[in-house]
Amino acid sequence: MKTVDTLKKLQRVFREVFDDSSIKLTEKTTAKDVDGWDSLMHITLIAEVEDAFGVKFSMKEVTGMKNIGEMVQLIEKKAK
C-alpha cells in the first residue's frame, strides 16, 4: 500500500472514531491537532487502526509514535 493510500484509509478511521468528517490528516498531525484525542480515545483509536489494517502494535510502538507519519510507517512495515 502506498503512503497516500494508507493516509487516506487512516483518515477514514479517524473520522469514524472521532465522529468528525472534517478531520484532515497529514504526516505531521499529532494528538494536539485532533479535538478529543486524549489517552482514552488513543486506546480506542489504536484498536480501530489495528482492525482496519490487520496489524498489531506493541505497547512500545504505541507509546513511541510522535505523529501520523510514524503511524503510517509502522502500518506499512507491518502490513507487508
Jmol script that loads the backbone (N, CA, C; Angstrom):
load data "model"
ATOM      1  N   MET A   1       0.843  -1.177   0.000  1.00  0.00           N
ATOM      2  CA  MET A   1       0.000   0.000   0.000  1.00  0.00           C
ATOM      3  C   MET A   1       0.890   1.242   0.000  1.00  0.00           C
ATOM      4  N   LYS A   2       0.545   2.196  -0.844  1.00  0.00           N
ATOM      5  CA  LYS A   2       1.301   3.438  -0.910  1.00  0.00           C
ATOM      6  C   LYS A   2       0.955   4.327   0.279  1.00  0.00           C
ATOM      7  N   THR A   3       1.897   5.167   0.648  1.00  0.00           N
ATOM      8  CA  THR A   3       1.709   6.058   1.794  1.00  0.00           C
ATOM      9  C   THR A   3       0.445   6.893   1.658  1.00  0.00           C
ATOM     10  N   VAL A   4       0.189   7.418   0.471  1.00  0.00           N
ATOM     11  CA  VAL A   4      -1.003   8.252   0.278  1.00  0.00           C
ATOM     12  C   VAL A   4      -2.278   7.433   0.507  1.00  0.00           C
ATOM     13  N   ASP A   5      -2.292   6.173   0.089  1.00  0.00           N
ATOM     14  CA  ASP A   5      -3.455   5.312   0.307  1.00  0.00           C
ATOM     15  C   ASP A   5      -3.614   4.968   1.787  1.00  0.00           C
ATOM     16  N   THR A   6      -2.505   4.699   2.433  1.00  0.00           N
ATOM     17  CA  THR A   6      -2.538   4.409   3.872  1.00  0.00           C
ATOM     18  C   THR A   6      -3.072   5.616   4.628  1.00  0.00           C
ATOM     19  N   LEU A   7      -2.617   6.793   4.266  1.00  0.00           N
ATOM     20  CA  LEU A   7      -3.055   8.025   4.929  1.00  0.00           C
ATOM     21  C   LEU A   7      -4.551   8.255   4.721  1.00  0.00           C
ATOM     22  N   LYS A   8      -5.055   8.003   3.505  1.00  0.00           N
ATOM     23  CA  LYS A   8      -6.487   8.169   3.233  1.00  0.00           C
ATOM     24  C   LYS A   8      -7.324   7.201   4.061  1.00  0.00           C
ATOM     25  N   LYS A   9      -6.889   5.942   4.117  1.00  0.00           N
ATOM     26  CA  LYS A   9      -7.622   4.939   4.892  1.00  0.00           C
ATOM     27  C   LYS A   9      -7.570   5.286   6.377  1.00  0.00           C
ATOM     28  N   LEU A  10      -6.424   5.735   6.837  1.00  0.00           N
ATOM     29  CA  LEU A  10      -6.258   6.135   8.232  1.00  0.00           C
ATOM     30  C   LEU A  10      -7.169   7.315   8.558  1.00  0.00           C
ATOM     31  N   GLN A  11      -7.278   8.238   7.638  1.00  0.00           N
ATOM     32  CA  GLN A  11      -8.154   9.397   7.827  1.00  0.00           C
ATOM     33  C   GLN A  11      -9.608   8.948   8.000  1.00  0.00           C
ATOM     34  N   ARG A  12     -10.045   7.954   7.217  1.00  0.00           N
ATOM     35  CA  ARG A  12     -11.406   7.427   7.371  1.00  0.00           C
ATOM     36  C   ARG A  12     -11.603   6.839   8.771  1.00  0.00           C
ATOM     37  N   VAL A  13     -10.599   6.121   9.266  1.00  0.00           N
ATOM     38  CA  VAL A  13     -10.679   5.540  10.616  1.00  0.00           C
ATOM     39  C   VAL A  13     -10.803   6.656  11.652  1.00  0.00           C
ATOM     40  N   PHE A  14      -9.979   7.682  11.531  1.00  0.00           N
ATOM     41  CA  PHE A  14     -10.017   8.806  12.464  1.00  0.00           C
ATOM     42  C   PHE A  14     -11.382   9.482  12.445  1.00  0.00           C
ATOM     43  N   ARG A  15     -11.917   9.698  11.252  1.00  0.00           N
ATOM     44  CA  ARG A  15     -13.220  10.356  11.139  1.00  0.00           C
ATOM     45  C   ARG A  15     -14.311   9.537  11.816  1.00  0.00           C
ATOM     46  N   GLU A  16     -14.234   8.218  11.697  1.00  0.00           N
ATOM     47  CA  GLU A  16     -15.213   7.350  12.360  1.00  0.00           C
ATOM     48  C   GLU A  16     -15.043   7.387  13.876  1.00  0.00           C
ATOM     49  N   VAL A  17     -13.812   7.188  14.333  1.00  0.00           N
ATOM     50  CA  VAL A  17     -13.547   7.124  15.774  1.00  0.00           C
ATOM     51  C   VAL A  17     -13.934   8.428  16.468  1.00  0.00           C
ATOM     52  N   PHE A  18     -13.582   9.551  15.866  1.00  0.00           N
ATOM     53  CA  PHE A  18     -13.848  10.847  16.486  1.00  0.00           C
ATOM     54  C   PHE A  18     -15.172  11.460  16.033  1.00  0.00           C
ATOM     55  N   ASP A  19     -15.898  10.750  15.169  1.00  0.00           N
ATOM     56  CA  ASP A  19     -17.183  11.218  14.653  1.00  0.00           C
ATOM     57  C   ASP A  19     -17.076  12.652  14.146  1.00  0.00           C
ATOM     58  N   ASP A  20     -16.070  12.870  13.294  1.00  0.00           N
ATOM     59  CA  ASP A  20     -15.782  14.207  12.780  1.00  0.00           C
ATOM     60  C   ASP A  20     -15.302  14.093  11.329  1.00  0.00           C
ATOM     61  N   SER A  21     -16.191  14.396  10.406  1.00  0.00           N
ATOM     62  CA  SER A  21     -15.862  14.263   8.985  1.00  0.00           C
ATOM     63  C   SER A  21     -14.931  15.358   8.482  1.00  0.00           C
ATOM     64  N   SER A  22     -14.613  16.324   9.319  1.00  0.00           N
ATOM     65  CA  SER A  22     -13.730  17.417   8.892  1.00  0.00           C
ATOM     66  C   SER A  22     -12.253  17.131   9.179  1.00  0.00           C
ATOM     67  N   ILE A  23     -11.947  16.014   9.829  1.00  0.00           N
ATOM     68  CA  ILE A  23     -10.546  15.701  10.156  1.00  0.00           C
ATOM     69  C   ILE A  23      -9.744  15.511   8.877  1.00  0.00           C
ATOM     70  N   LYS A  24      -8.643  16.227   8.795  1.00  0.00           N
ATOM     71  CA  LYS A  24      -7.711  16.115   7.664  1.00  0.00           C
ATOM     72  C   LYS A  24      -6.347  15.756   8.235  1.00  0.00           C
ATOM     73  N   LEU A  25      -5.866  14.571   7.898  1.00  0.00           N
ATOM     74  CA  LEU A  25      -4.579  14.118   8.419  1.00  0.00           C
ATOM     75  C   LEU A  25      -3.446  14.419   7.449  1.00  0.00           C
ATOM     76  N   THR A  26      -2.310  14.758   8.026  1.00  0.00           N
ATOM     77  CA  THR A  26      -1.061  14.839   7.280  1.00  0.00           C
ATOM     78  C   THR A  26      -0.051  14.009   8.068  1.00  0.00           C
ATOM     79  N   GLU A  27       1.097  13.802   7.505  1.00  0.00           N
ATOM     80  CA  GLU A  27       2.117  13.026   8.205  1.00  0.00           C
ATOM     81  C   GLU A  27       2.600  13.742   9.467  1.00  0.00           C
ATOM     82  N   LYS A  28       2.381  15.034   9.555  1.00  0.00           N
ATOM     83  CA  LYS A  28       2.828  15.804  10.720  1.00  0.00           C
ATOM     84  C   LYS A  28       1.752  15.967  11.787  1.00  0.00           C
ATOM     85  N   THR A  29       0.546  15.466  11.538  1.00  0.00           N
ATOM     86  CA  THR A  29      -0.547  15.578  12.506  1.00  0.00           C
ATOM     87  C   THR A  29      -0.184  14.856  13.807  1.00  0.00           C
ATOM     88  N   THR A  30      -0.486  15.506  14.935  1.00  0.00           N
ATOM     89  CA  THR A  30      -0.266  14.910  16.259  1.00  0.00           C
ATOM     90  C   THR A  30      -1.583  14.935  17.038  1.00  0.00           C
ATOM     91  N   ALA A  31      -1.578  14.329  18.204  1.00  0.00           N
ATOM     92  CA  ALA A  31      -2.772  14.299  19.046  1.00  0.00           C
ATOM     93  C   ALA A  31      -3.263  15.714  19.374  1.00  0.00           C
ATOM     94  N   LYS A  32      -2.357  16.653  19.468  1.00  0.00           N
ATOM     95  CA  LYS A  32      -2.736  18.035  19.781  1.00  0.00           C
ATOM     96  C   LYS A  32      -3.580  18.658  18.675  1.00  0.00           C
ATOM     97  N   ASP A  33      -3.487  18.107  17.462  1.00  0.00           N
ATOM     98  CA  ASP A  33      -4.196  18.669  16.309  1.00  0.00           C
ATOM     99  C   ASP A  33      -5.619  18.145  16.148  1.00  0.00           C
ATOM    100  N   VAL A  34      -5.989  17.117  16.919  1.00  0.00           N
ATOM    101  CA  VAL A  34      -7.307  16.492  16.770  1.00  0.00           C
ATOM    102  C   VAL A  34      -8.097  16.661  18.073  1.00  0.00           C
ATOM    103  N   ASP A  35      -9.213  17.384  17.984  1.00  0.00           N
ATOM    104  CA  ASP A  35     -10.059  17.590  19.165  1.00  0.00           C
ATOM    105  C   ASP A  35     -10.529  16.253  19.722  1.00  0.00           C
ATOM    106  N   GLY A  36     -10.365  16.080  21.018  1.00  0.00           N
ATOM    107  CA  GLY A  36     -10.841  14.877  21.679  1.00  0.00           C
ATOM    108  C   GLY A  36      -9.857  13.726  21.717  1.00  0.00           C
ATOM    109  N   TRP A  37      -8.681  13.904  21.125  1.00  0.00           N
ATOM    110  CA  TRP A  37      -7.686  12.819  21.101  1.00  0.00           C
ATOM    111  C   TRP A  37      -6.918  12.841  22.412  1.00  0.00           C
ATOM    112  N   ASP A  38      -7.477  12.177  23.404  1.00  0.00           N
ATOM    113  CA  ASP A  38      -6.835  12.063  24.702  1.00  0.00           C
ATOM    114  C   ASP A  38      -6.375  10.618  24.895  1.00  0.00           C
ATOM    115  N   SER A  39      -5.893  10.289  26.079  1.00  0.00           N
ATOM    116  CA  SER A  39      -5.339   8.950  26.306  1.00  0.00           C
ATOM    117  C   SER A  39      -6.395   7.856  26.185  1.00  0.00           C
ATOM    118  N   LEU A  40      -7.615   8.133  26.594  1.00  0.00           N
ATOM    119  CA  LEU A  40      -8.681   7.141  26.479  1.00  0.00           C
ATOM    120  C   LEU A  40      -9.057   6.909  25.017  1.00  0.00           C
ATOM    121  N   MET A  41      -9.196   7.975  24.263  1.00  0.00           N
ATOM    122  CA  MET A  41      -9.519   7.851  22.841  1.00  0.00           C
ATOM    123  C   MET A  41      -8.368   7.211  22.068  1.00  0.00           C
ATOM    124  N   HIS A  42      -7.160   7.389  22.562  1.00  0.00           N
ATOM    125  CA  HIS A  42      -5.993   6.801  21.903  1.00  0.00           C
ATOM    126  C   HIS A  42      -6.101   5.269  21.900  1.00  0.00           C
ATOM    127  N   ILE A  43      -6.578   4.702  22.996  1.00  0.00           N
ATOM    128  CA  ILE A  43      -6.736   3.250  23.090  1.00  0.00           C
ATOM    129  C   ILE A  43      -7.763   2.770  22.064  1.00  0.00           C
ATOM    130  N   THR A  44      -8.885   3.454  21.985  1.00  0.00           N
ATOM    131  CA  THR A  44      -9.925   3.116  21.010  1.00  0.00           C
ATOM    132  C   THR A  44      -9.388   3.266  19.593  1.00  0.00           C
ATOM    133  N   LEU A  45      -8.692   4.356  19.344  1.00  0.00           N
ATOM    134  CA  LEU A  45      -8.139   4.625  18.025  1.00  0.00           C
ATOM    135  C   LEU A  45      -7.166   3.534  17.589  1.00  0.00           C
ATOM    136  N   ILE A  46      -6.253   3.165  18.460  1.00  0.00           N
ATOM    137  CA  ILE A  46      -5.262   2.134  18.122  1.00  0.00           C
ATOM    138  C   ILE A  46      -5.963   0.821  17.796  1.00  0.00           C
ATOM    139  N   ALA A  47      -6.964   0.453  18.582  1.00  0.00           N
ATOM    140  CA  ALA A  47      -7.712  -0.786  18.325  1.00  0.00           C
ATOM    141  C   ALA A  47      -8.383  -0.737  16.960  1.00  0.00           C
ATOM    142  N   GLU A  48      -8.966   0.380  16.613  1.00  0.00           N
ATOM    143  CA  GLU A  48      -9.638   0.528  15.316  1.00  0.00           C
ATOM    144  C   GLU A  48      -8.639   0.519  14.156  1.00  0.00           C
ATOM    145  N   VAL A  49      -7.495   1.142  14.352  1.00  0.00           N
ATOM    146  CA  VAL A  49      -6.449   1.147  13.325  1.00  0.00           C
ATOM    147  C   VAL A  49      -5.935  -0.281  13.104  1.00  0.00           C
ATOM    148  N   GLU A  50      -5.708  -0.994  14.199  1.00  0.00           N
ATOM    149  CA  GLU A  50      -5.242  -2.385  14.096  1.00  0.00           C
ATOM    150  C   GLU A  50      -6.250  -3.233  13.321  1.00  0.00           C
ATOM    151  N   ASP A  51      -7.525  -3.070  13.622  1.00  0.00           N
ATOM    152  CA  ASP A  51      -8.573  -3.816  12.920  1.00  0.00           C
ATOM    153  C   ASP A  51      -8.631  -3.442  11.441  1.00  0.00           C
ATOM    154  N   ALA A  52      -8.588  -2.158  11.151  1.00  0.00           N
ATOM    155  CA  ALA A  52      -8.717  -1.680   9.773  1.00  0.00           C
ATOM    156  C   ALA A  52      -7.575  -2.153   8.875  1.00  0.00           C
ATOM    157  N   PHE A  53      -6.381  -2.234   9.444  1.00  0.00           N
ATOM    158  CA  PHE A  53      -5.207  -2.578   8.634  1.00  0.00           C
ATOM    159  C   PHE A  53      -4.723  -4.008   8.863  1.00  0.00           C
ATOM    160  N   GLY A  54      -5.321  -4.714   9.812  1.00  0.00           N
ATOM    161  CA  GLY A  54      -4.906  -6.092  10.088  1.00  0.00           C
ATOM    162  C   GLY A  54      -3.502  -6.189  10.660  1.00  0.00           C
ATOM    163  N   VAL A  55      -3.172  -5.243  11.539  1.00  0.00           N
ATOM    164  CA  VAL A  55      -1.846  -5.220  12.170  1.00  0.00           C
ATOM    165  C   VAL A  55      -2.018  -5.182  13.684  1.00  0.00           C
ATOM    166  N   LYS A  56      -0.930  -5.434  14.392  1.00  0.00           N
ATOM    167  CA  LYS A  56      -0.900  -5.312  15.849  1.00  0.00           C
ATOM    168  C   LYS A  56       0.321  -4.492  16.231  1.00  0.00           C
ATOM    169  N   PHE A  57       0.124  -3.543  17.119  1.00  0.00           N
ATOM    170  CA  PHE A  57       1.217  -2.713  17.613  1.00  0.00           C
ATOM    171  C   PHE A  57       1.614  -3.175  19.009  1.00  0.00           C
ATOM    172  N   SER A  58       2.904  -3.103  19.296  1.00  0.00           N
ATOM    173  CA  SER A  58       3.370  -3.369  20.661  1.00  0.00           C
ATOM    174  C   SER A  58       3.135  -2.107  21.490  1.00  0.00           C
ATOM    175  N   MET A  59       3.154  -2.258  22.800  1.00  0.00           N
ATOM    176  CA  MET A  59       2.975  -1.104  23.684  1.00  0.00           C
ATOM    177  C   MET A  59       4.073  -0.072  23.429  1.00  0.00           C
ATOM    178  N   LYS A  60       5.288  -0.546  23.197  1.00  0.00           N
ATOM    179  CA  LYS A  60       6.411   0.361  22.922  1.00  0.00           C
ATOM    180  C   LYS A  60       6.144   1.173  21.653  1.00  0.00           C
ATOM    181  N   GLU A  61       5.619   0.514  20.624  1.00  0.00           N
ATOM    182  CA  GLU A  61       5.311   1.220  19.374  1.00  0.00           C
ATOM    183  C   GLU A  61       4.210   2.248  19.585  1.00  0.00           C
ATOM    184  N   VAL A  62       3.178   1.862  20.310  1.00  0.00           N
ATOM    185  CA  VAL A  62       2.047   2.762  20.552  1.00  0.00           C
ATOM    186  C   VAL A  62       2.495   4.015  21.297  1.00  0.00           C
ATOM    187  N   THR A  63       3.306   3.831  22.314  1.00  0.00           N
ATOM    188  CA  THR A  63       3.734   4.986  23.108  1.00  0.00           C
ATOM    189  C   THR A  63       4.846   5.783  22.426  1.00  0.00           C
ATOM    190  N   GLY A  64       5.494   5.195  21.433  1.00  0.00           N
ATOM    191  CA  GLY A  64       6.601   5.868  20.769  1.00  0.00           C
ATOM    192  C   GLY A  64       6.218   6.690  19.550  1.00  0.00           C
ATOM    193  N   MET A  65       4.995   6.523  19.058  1.00  0.00           N
ATOM    194  CA  MET A  65       4.570   7.270  17.863  1.00  0.00           C
ATOM    195  C   MET A  65       4.442   8.754  18.188  1.00  0.00           C
ATOM    196  N   LYS A  66       5.132   9.565  17.411  1.00  0.00           N
ATOM    197  CA  LYS A  66       5.104  11.004  17.657  1.00  0.00           C
ATOM    198  C   LYS A  66       4.115  11.736  16.765  1.00  0.00           C
ATOM    199  N   ASN A  67       3.799  11.142  15.606  1.00  0.00           N
ATOM    200  CA  ASN A  67       2.871  11.791  14.681  1.00  0.00           C
ATOM    201  C   ASN A  67       2.266  10.746  13.728  1.00  0.00           C
ATOM    202  N   ILE A  68       1.384  11.199  12.874  1.00  0.00           N
ATOM    203  CA  ILE A  68       0.705  10.296  11.947  1.00  0.00           C
ATOM    204  C   ILE A  68       1.695   9.683  10.955  1.00  0.00           C
ATOM    205  N   GLY A  69       2.711  10.411  10.583  1.00  0.00           N
ATOM    206  CA  GLY A  69       3.723   9.878   9.670  1.00  0.00           C
ATOM    207  C   GLY A  69       4.370   8.615  10.228  1.00  0.00           C
ATOM    208  N   GLU A  70       4.666   8.622  11.517  1.00  0.00           N
ATOM    209  CA  GLU A  70       5.262   7.437  12.150  1.00  0.00           C
ATOM    210  C   GLU A  70       4.256   6.293  12.212  1.00  0.00           C
ATOM    211  N   MET A  71       2.987   6.618  12.428  1.00  0.00           N
ATOM    212  CA  MET A  71       1.953   5.585  12.438  1.00  0.00           C
ATOM    213  C   MET A  71       1.841   4.948  11.054  1.00  0.00           C
ATOM    214  N   VAL A  72       1.849   5.769  10.023  1.00  0.00           N
ATOM    215  CA  VAL A  72       1.775   5.276   8.640  1.00  0.00           C
ATOM    216  C   VAL A  72       2.956   4.349   8.345  1.00  0.00           C
ATOM    217  N   GLN A  73       4.157   4.766   8.736  1.00  0.00           N
ATOM    218  CA  GLN A  73       5.344   3.940   8.501  1.00  0.00           C
ATOM    219  C   GLN A  73       5.226   2.585   9.191  1.00  0.00           C
ATOM    220  N   LEU A  74       4.750   2.574  10.424  1.00  0.00           N
ATOM    221  CA  LEU A  74       4.581   1.315  11.158  1.00  0.00           C
ATOM    222  C   LEU A  74       3.532   0.430  10.503  1.00  0.00           C
ATOM    223  N   ILE A  75       2.432   1.017  10.092  1.00  0.00           N
ATOM    224  CA  ILE A  75       1.368   0.252   9.420  1.00  0.00           C
ATOM    225  C   ILE A  75       1.927  -0.387   8.163  1.00  0.00           C
ATOM    226  N   GLU A  76       2.620   0.383   7.348  1.00  0.00           N
ATOM    227  CA  GLU A  76       3.142  -0.135   6.087  1.00  0.00           C
ATOM    228  C   GLU A  76       4.198  -1.216   6.318  1.00  0.00           C
ATOM    229  N   LYS A  77       5.001  -1.060   7.345  1.00  0.00           N
ATOM    230  CA  LYS A  77       6.023  -2.050   7.671  1.00  0.00           C
ATOM    231  C   LYS A  77       5.370  -3.369   8.105  1.00  0.00           C
ATOM    232  N   LYS A  78       4.326  -3.261   8.930  1.00  0.00           N
ATOM    233  CA  LYS A  78       3.670  -4.452   9.477  1.00  0.00           C
ATOM    234  C   LYS A  78       2.718  -5.121   8.477  1.00  0.00           C
ATOM    235  N   ALA A  79       2.176  -4.357   7.556  1.00  0.00           N
ATOM    236  CA  ALA A  79       1.179  -4.884   6.623  1.00  0.00           C
ATOM    237  C   ALA A  79       1.798  -5.673   5.472  1.00  0.00           C
ATOM    238  N   LYS A  80       3.102  -5.676   5.386  1.00  0.00           N
ATOM    239  CA  LYS A  80       3.768  -6.386   4.278  1.00  0.00           C
ATOM    240  C   LYS A  80       3.753  -7.883   4.471  1.00  0.00           C
TER     241      LYS A  80
END
end "model"
wireframe off; spacefill off
backbone 0.3
color backbone group
